[in-house]
Amino acid sequence: MTQNPARTVFLLAHTGRPAAVRSAELVVKGLLRCGIGVRVLEAEAADLPLPEEVELVKEATPRCLDGCELLIVLGGDGTLLRGAEFARASGVPMLGVNLGRVGFLAEAERDDLDRVVDRVVMRAYEVEERMTVDVVVHRNGDVVHVDWALNEAAVQKVSAEKLLEVVLEIDGRPVTGFGCDGIVCATPTGSTAYAFSAGGPVVWPEVEALLMVPISAHALFAKPLVTSPDSVLAVEVQPDTPHGVLWCDGRRMVELPRGARVEVRRGAVPVRLARLHHASFTDRLVAKFALPVSGWRGRPH
């Protein structure tokens, strides 16, 4: 293998998508042509048409990004959240290219690949930090699980025919309790994901806040709540209710026994995202959801 170039980019792709395979080939060739090295997981390399110059790494750990200036992720929301796990653990900024349906975490679409390569080569991108949440599960006063999320931590029922009985707490004080399908504790980034589907508000990413959104609550008062970013949210699963599960970003799951307590607070480690342009979140929202704005006349002059 030739000596590593001065600049290296890590590439993560959803190899099960033909569009991702084609996109990866275009990105890799463009970067190598400009003297930027590319590193790929060995497990994914077999499904990608890669030149010999590409560096392969065996273990999918944060160390595999050592020396990389950027993590480029090609895929849908699931692949982007997988990339976020690498980005958080390594501190390397993630640049997402959306090959899925919505892709709020993505900075570019599949038609922008040439521009993506050009911007990376010129270092014409900025890095912003996205708030995460740290999640701790207690049982009888003992910590039984520790996790994190970029979008949300969701406490959900397991049995389709029985509700999950919970009590909600904010900053050490009880707020309300009811039976429900679950509770979503989300970041502003996650406000357009699961929390949005559950009826929560859309929160602009620059707003620092935490969200608590009930899922199909059997209650008169079960409104979404928006709290300070320094608040501590807690969901207590009642001892006389069926056990539930905790999902973090829809990727990592752990069972919650009866009487479990899930605490969610602002994460100590953010996820860094690479941005290619200064498009407002309002424009992103309109474009992603195809919102009807055809009658807009603009600000009076």
Secondary structure, DSSP 8 states (H G I E B T S, - for coil): -----SSEEEEEE-TTSHHHHHHHHHHHHHHHHTT-EEEEEHHHHTTS---TTSEEESS-SGGGGTT-SEEEEEESHHHHHHHHHHHHHH---EEEEE-SS--TT-SEEGGGHHHHHHHHHTT--EEEEE--EEEEEEETTEEEEEEEESSEEEEEES-TTS-EEEEEEETTEEEEEEEESEEEEE-TGGGGTHHHHTT-----TTS--EEEEEES-BSS----EEE-TT--EEEEE-TTS--EEEEETTTEEEEE-TT-EEEEEE-SS-EEEEESS---HHHHHHHHHT---TT------
